[in-house]
Amino acid sequence: MICSLRYFLVLLVLGWGAACTAGQTLAPFEDSMAQRLLACTGCHGKQGRAGPDGYYPRLAGKPAGYLYNQLHNFQSDSRHYALMVNLLEPLSDAYLREIADYFSALDVPYLPALPATASALVLERGHALASRGDVARKLPACTRCHGESLMGFAPNVPSLLGLPRAYLNAQLGAWRSGERRAQAPDCMAEVAKRLTPDDLTSVVAWLAAQPLPKPSKAVISLPKAMPLQCGSAPEARAGSTGVKP
């Protein structure tokens, strides 16, 4: 029996089977989330640690709310990637939340950052944008929303570290062009559109080269309110914690 890639992935995610190859008996199925989600780790790396080609980001340990929002955005076609859209199309909202909770709970080591290839001047510009922003252009620092460690703000704001350069470039570029969208008001779209191409190159080069802090986890509170309203992070208020009691 010959299975299409889409059918194979759907079988894995829904827990209906483990393999589909000519002349072979189906492998035993554990009916566990780990085995069902092999469909995800085929691209996103073992245990969701990140894919090897630089375009598939880490899933493990990301805030559950952020992961759920991205799954929902793919399913609703707010994010455009045919493989993800087709994979998620038959899944219920409750199952999307189970997937998000599963990957969020994984505590596995990060892949080491790749050495920087940009010049010292470019890296310094990237560091300045990430840590201080640009007040004259109303461009907030990355740390204002993603935390001083840039490891994210639970439950809905992701880490900016531990991500490949190619992925960061692609996503910021997609926000600048309107190809990627999030819940309104879309704060990241506003930020990305205020970045010049040189800004984008600089901040991506710096972020991708940073070592991971210890602990490598999202913070549960921010010292100040987020500088922009974000539809995907409605809980972020001045002096509040992101994690609900």
N, C-alpha and C positions, 0 to 999 in steps of 0.2 A: 504494500500500500504506500502511495506517495502522498506526503503532506506538504502543503504550501507553508512558507515561513509563518504567515499570519496564523494559520490554523494550529501549527505547532506551538506558537507562543500562547495562544488562547487556551489550548489544552493544559499547558503548564500552569498558567495563572489561575484558572478555574479549578485545578486539581483533578482533571478528568483523565490524565495520562502522563507518562514520563518520557516516552520516546515513540518515534514513528519511522522505522526504517525497514526496508525490504527484507523479508525473510527472518525477522527477529521477533522474539516474544517480548511483550512489554515488560519493562523492568518493574520490580516491586515499588509501590507508591506508598509513602509514609503518611500522606495527608497532613503534612506539616507546612507552615508558612515558608520555612526555609526551602523545601523542595518545590513548592508551587512557584516561588519567586526566583527560581533558576532562570526563568524567562527574562528577568531584569538583570541578573548578574552576568548573563551572557554578554551584555554590552557594558554594564556599569562596573564590572570587575567582581572578583570573588568577595562575597559578603558586602557588596556595594561600595567597595573601596575606591573606585574610579576605573574607567576603562583605559586601556593601554595606548589609545590613539590620540588622546588629548582633547576629544570632543565630548566624551561621556563623563559627566561629573560624578563625584562621590555622593552617595545617598546615606551611608551609615552615619548615624549620630546627628543628622540634620534635625532641626526642630520639627516636630510632628505636624504642627499647623502649616509650616511652610511646605513640607512635602505634600500634604493633602491639597493645599491650594494649587500646587503645580500639576498634580494628577487631575484635579478638577478642570484646570485651565486647558490641559491637553484634550480632555474629554469634550469640553465645550468649544474647542478649536480657537481659544484665545491665544494659545501657543500652537505654532504650526510645525508639526513634524509627523509625517504620515504614519511612520511605524508606531509611534506612541499613540496617536489618535486611534488607529485601528486596533491596537492592543487593548486599549482601555474602554473602547466603545461598549462592549457587552457587560461591563462591571457595574455593580450597584454603588451608590454613594457610601453605604456602610462598608463595603469591601475596600473602597479607596481609603477609607480611614484606617482599616486594619493594615493595609499595606504601609501606609505612612507610619503608623505606630510601630510596626515591626522594624522597619529600617531605622527609625529614630532611636530605638532602644539598643541598637548594635553599638558596642563600644570596642572598636578594633583600631589598630594603629593606622595612622595616615601614611601615605606614600611620601617619601622625602621630596622637598621642593627642588626643582631643577635649577641649576646655576643661572644667574642673570646673564643675558647676552647684550643688554642695552648699555649705553654709556652711563658714566656716573652722573652726568647732567640730567639725563632722562630719568634716571632712578630718583634723583633728588626732587625733581618736579613731581613725580608720582607720589613720593613720600609726603610732600607738602600738601597735595590735593587730598590724599587719604586721611591725613591727620589734622589738617587745618582748613581745608577747603579754599574757597576764594570769595571773600566777603563782597568784593566789588561786583562780582557777577551773580551774587546770591546763590553760590554753589556750596552746599554744606559739605563738611568733611564726612568721609565714609564712616568714621568712628561715631558720629552722632546717632546713627541708626543701627549700625552693626556692632556696636560696643567698642570700648577702648582696645580690646584684644583682637577685634575684627572677626571674632568667632561666632557672631550672631547674637540675637536677642530672642529668647524663647517666649512664646511658642511659634512665632510667625516670621522672624527675620533670619535669613541664613548667614552662614559664615562666608567671608570673602577669601579666606586662606585655604590652602589645600586644593585649589582649583587650577586646572591647566590653563596656560596662556591662551591657547586656541579657543577654549570654551568661554573664558572671560571676554575675549575679543568679540566672539560671535554673539554673545548675549547682549553686551552693551551696544553693539552695532545694531542688533535687532530692535532694541528699545529706541535707539535714535531714529530708525527708519519707520517705526510703527509696526514692524513685523511681529514683535512680541508685545503683549498687553497683559495687564493685571487688573484686579478689581479697582474701580474708580473710587476715589481719586488715585490715579496711578503715579505715585511719587517717583518711582524709578524712571519712568518715561520722562518726567520733568527734569530729573537730574541728568540723565543721559543726553538729553537735547541741549543742555547747557554746556556739555563737554565739547571742546573742539577735537578734531581728529588727533592733534598732537597731545592733548590732555588724555584722551582715551589710551593712546599708545603708552604714555608715561605711567598712568596709574595701573594699567594692566601689567606692565613690565615689573613694577615694584611689588604689586600684590602677589604675583605668581612666584616671585623669588624669595618670599618671606618664610622663615622657619616657623613651625607650628609652636605656639606657646603651650605651657603646661600649667593647669590642665587644658586640654584642647576641647573645651565645651562652651556652648552658648551661655551668656549671662542671663540672669533672671530679672534684672532691673537695670535701668539706665539712670545716670545722674541728672539728666535734663530731659525735657520732653523732646520727642523727635521734631526736627525743624519743619517738616512738611506733613500734611495729612496723608495717611496711607490707607487705602481701602483694604489692603491685605493684612494690615496690622492695626486694627481698630483699638486694641487694648493699650497702645503705647501713649500714656499720658504723663504729664510732669510728676516725678516722684513715685510713679507706679511701678509695679512689677508686671512683667509680661505673663508670668505663670499664674493661672487662676488658683485660688486656695482650694 
